[in-house]
Amino acid sequence: MLADDLSIAATTPAGERWIAEISDRADLLALPEAVQSVVARLRALDRNSRDDLGGCLVPQTRVRTVSGRWLLIHASRLSGPGACGQTAVMLEPARASEIAPLLLSAYGLTRREAEVAQLILRGVATDRIATTLSISPLTVQQHLKAVFDKTGVGSRRELVARVFAEQYQPMRPGRAT
């Protein structure tokens, strides 16, 4: 929980551990930039969209921790007695489906290649991908070949390993994120 001045009003032990994992400052009481970014987006939405959407948008981001795990960070304004100006920030392990688009974007895939790749990462067969995307199985194979070329792999199994397994390795000094 954050006070209106962005100081930490309350936290859980798990929250403290996650903040330490994503902290980009020596002062662990200072909010990491990823959290500040989500809260800033929430405040901008509060100012600009109260009338249109009733503040129903929940800004979020994904961030990689120093141990190599991915977190989903989202924030929401609290309401009710005693909640004046407070913001709830949730930090939770990101599911594979939440980080796949982010990881795939690093390879410069086209929109359709990314769609095919995401279905491959879910274990969907070529015929089912073709049906889902309303394209021919041959077109799926052509997109898959382009995905393999761009990601430097030669099989579906290698693609899964490249996108997920390597991304969940603990961070080592000098390793790019």
C-alpha positions as CSV (number, residue, x, y, z in Angstrom):
1,M,0.0,0.0,0.0
2,L,1.3,3.4,-0.9
3,A,0.4,6.7,0.6
4,D,-0.5,9.7,-1.6
5,D,3.2,10.8,-1.4
6,L,4.3,7.4,-2.8
7,S,5.8,6.3,0.5
8,I,5.1,2.7,1.5
9,A,2.2,2.7,4.0
10,A,2.0,-1.1,4.4
11,T,3.4,-4.2,2.8
12,T,3.5,-7.9,3.2
13,P,6.7,-9.9,3.7
14,A,6.3,-11.3,0.2
15,G,5.9,-7.7,-1.1
16,E,9.1,-6.7,0.7
17,R,11.0,-9.6,-1.0
18,W,9.6,-8.7,-4.4
19,I,10.5,-5.0,-4.0
20,A,14.1,-6.0,-3.1
21,E,14.2,-8.3,-6.2
22,I,13.3,-5.4,-8.5
23,S,14.9,-2.5,-6.7
24,D,17.1,-0.4,-8.9
25,R,18.2,1.8,-6.0
26,A,20.5,1.2,-3.0
27,D,17.8,2.5,-0.7
28,L,15.3,-0.4,-0.5
29,L,12.6,1.9,0.9
30,A,12.6,3.9,-2.3
31,L,10.1,2.6,-4.9
32,P,11.6,0.8,-7.9
33,E,11.1,2.6,-11.2
34,A,8.8,-0.1,-12.5
35,V,6.4,0.5,-9.5
36,Q,6.7,4.3,-9.9
37,S,5.8,3.9,-13.6
38,V,2.7,1.9,-13.0
39,V,1.5,4.4,-10.3
40,A,2.2,7.3,-12.5
41,R,0.1,5.7,-15.3
42,L,-2.7,5.1,-12.8
43,R,-2.6,8.7,-11.7
44,A,-2.7,9.9,-15.4
45,L,-5.7,7.6,-16.0
46,D,-7.4,9.0,-12.9
47,R,-7.0,12.5,-14.2
48,N,-7.9,11.9,-17.8
49,S,-10.5,9.1,-17.9
50,R,-12.8,9.5,-14.9
51,D,-15.6,10.7,-17.1
52,D,-15.2,8.2,-19.9
53,L,-14.4,4.9,-18.2
54,G,-15.0,5.5,-14.5
55,G,-11.3,4.7,-13.7
56,C,-11.8,1.1,-14.6
57,L,-8.4,0.7,-16.3
58,V,-5.7,-1.0,-14.3
59,P,-2.2,-0.1,-15.5
60,Q,0.3,-2.9,-15.4
61,T,3.8,-3.8,-16.4
62,R,6.1,-6.8,-16.4
63,V,9.6,-6.7,-15.0
64,R,12.4,-9.2,-14.7
65,T,13.8,-9.6,-11.2
66,V,17.5,-10.0,-10.3
67,S,16.9,-13.7,-9.8
68,G,15.6,-14.0,-13.4
69,R,11.8,-14.4,-12.6
70,W,9.2,-12.2,-14.2
71,L,6.8,-10.2,-12.1
72,L,3.5,-8.6,-13.1
73,I,3.0,-5.2,-11.4
74,H,-0.4,-3.5,-11.3
75,A,-1.9,-0.7,-9.3
76,S,-5.3,0.4,-8.3
77,R,-6.7,3.3,-6.3
78,L,-8.4,2.3,-3.0
79,S,-11.7,3.7,-1.9
80,G,-13.6,3.7,1.3
81,P,-13.1,4.9,4.9
82,G,-9.4,5.4,5.7
83,A,-8.2,4.9,2.2
84,C,-7.8,8.5,1.2
85,G,-5.1,8.8,-1.4
86,Q,-3.9,5.2,-1.0
87,T,-2.9,3.0,-3.8
88,A,-2.7,-0.7,-3.8
89,V,0.2,-2.1,-5.7
90,M,0.2,-5.8,-6.5
91,L,3.3,-7.7,-7.3
92,E,2.8,-11.3,-8.5
93,P,4.7,-13.9,-10.6
94,A,3.9,-13.4,-14.2
95,R,2.3,-16.3,-16.1
96,A,3.9,-17.5,-19.2
97,S,1.0,-16.2,-21.3
98,E,1.6,-12.7,-19.9
99,I,5.3,-12.5,-20.8
100,A,5.3,-14.4,-24.1
101,P,4.3,-11.4,-26.2
102,L,7.1,-9.4,-24.5
103,L,9.7,-12.0,-25.1
104,L,8.6,-12.6,-28.7
105,S,8.8,-8.9,-29.5
106,A,12.5,-9.0,-28.9
107,Y,12.9,-11.1,-32.0
108,G,11.3,-8.7,-34.4
109,L,8.5,-11.0,-35.5
110,T,5.7,-9.7,-37.6
111,R,2.2,-9.6,-36.0
112,R,1.2,-12.8,-37.7
113,E,4.5,-14.6,-36.9
114,A,4.0,-13.6,-33.2
115,E,0.4,-15.0,-33.3
116,V,1.7,-18.3,-34.7
117,A,4.6,-18.4,-32.2
118,Q,2.2,-17.8,-29.3
119,L,0.0,-20.7,-30.4
120,I,3.1,-22.9,-30.8
121,L,4.2,-22.0,-27.3
122,R,0.8,-23.2,-26.0
123,G,1.3,-26.5,-27.8
124,V,-1.3,-26.0,-30.5
125,A,-0.9,-28.2,-33.6
126,T,-0.4,-26.8,-37.1
127,D,-4.0,-27.7,-38.3
128,R,-5.5,-26.0,-35.2
129,I,-3.4,-22.9,-35.7
130,A,-4.5,-22.7,-39.3
131,T,-8.2,-23.0,-38.3
132,T,-7.8,-20.5,-35.4
133,L,-6.1,-17.9,-37.6
134,S,-8.1,-18.7,-40.8
135,I,-5.0,-19.4,-42.8
136,S,-3.8,-22.6,-44.6
137,P,-1.5,-25.1,-42.9
138,L,1.1,-24.3,-45.5
139,T,1.0,-20.6,-44.5
140,V,1.4,-21.6,-40.8
141,Q,4.5,-23.6,-41.8
142,Q,5.9,-20.6,-43.7
143,H,5.3,-18.3,-40.7
144,L,6.9,-21.0,-38.4
145,K,10.0,-21.1,-40.7
146,A,10.3,-17.3,-40.4
147,V,9.9,-17.6,-36.6
148,F,12.6,-20.3,-36.4
149,D,14.9,-18.1,-38.6
150,K,14.4,-15.0,-36.5
151,T,14.8,-16.8,-33.2
152,G,17.7,-19.0,-34.3
153,V,16.0,-22.3,-33.6
154,G,15.2,-25.4,-35.7
155,S,12.2,-26.9,-34.0
156,R,9.1,-26.1,-31.9
157,R,10.8,-27.6,-28.8
158,E,13.8,-25.4,-29.3
159,L,11.5,-22.4,-29.7
160,V,9.9,-23.1,-26.3
161,A,13.3,-23.6,-24.7
162,R,14.6,-20.3,-26.3
163,V,11.6,-18.2,-25.3
164,F,10.9,-19.6,-21.8
165,A,13.6,-21.8,-20.4
166,E,16.4,-19.3,-21.0
167,Q,14.3,-16.4,-19.8
168,Y,13.8,-18.1,-16.4
169,Q,17.5,-18.8,-15.8
170,P,18.8,-16.9,-12.8
171,M,20.4,-13.6,-13.8
172,R,24.2,-13.7,-13.9
173,P,26.5,-10.7,-13.8
174,G,27.1,-9.5,-17.3
175,R,24.0,-11.3,-18.8
176,A,21.8,-9.0,-20.8
177,T,18.1,-8.9,-19.9
